Amino acid sequence: MTPPDALPPAPDRTIPQSAGSVRRDALRADLRFRLLRTLDTTPNLSQRGLAEAIGVSLGAANAVLNAMIEAGLVQIAGTTAARSQFRISYAPSDAGRAEARRLRAPYLARRRAERAALDAEIAALEAEVPDM
């Protein structure tokens, strides 16, 4: 079963969103983009490796990955048995690659806005320190 928060709601909402829900939707989209991009650029990652690569817990990676598999955005790329352990690797599907392309520009825009805010904060802090 897909966890309710694993995928963002459909973009055609008619109910006004609060700032918190807009932020949550952006964070979910960012996580989806990072997951798809990481799977595309780093083949044969396990769930644990994927979680480490994108900086989330194993449980969070598992929930999002399973939701994306169910949505057809990620597919099982292969399985291996090593040292009595069964390992599954994942890859984005064609639909997942298209989704990553769709998410790339908004992701980049959010990162640029975050950087601009950080640059402004650094400049303000530097102005407070006399010898910088």
HUDA-V554120 format. One record per backbone hydrogen bond with DSSP energy under -0.5 kcal/mol. NH is the residue of the N-H (numbers start at 1). CO is the residue of the C=O. If there is no record, write none. Layout:
nh->{NH;NH}
co->{CO;CO}
This chain:
nh->{6;22;23;24;25;26;27;28;29;30;31;32;33;34;35;36;37;38;39;40;41;42;45;50;51;52;53;54;55;56;61;62;63;64;65;66;67;68;69;70;71;72;73;74;75;77;77;78;80;82;82;85;87;87;89;90;91;93;97;98;99;100;101;102;103;104;105;106;107;108;109;110;111;112;113;114;115;116;117;118;119;120;121;122;123;124;125;126;127;128;128;129;129;130;132}
co->{3;18;19;20;21;22;23;24;25;26;27;28;29;30;31;32;33;34;35;36;37;38;42;46;47;48;49;50;51;51;57;58;59;60;61;62;63;64;65;66;67;69;68;68;91;75;89;89;87;80;85;82;80;85;78;45;75;73;93;94;95;96;97;98;99;100;101;102;103;104;105;106;107;108;109;110;111;112;113;114;115;116;117;118;119;120;121;122;123;124;125;125;126;128;129}
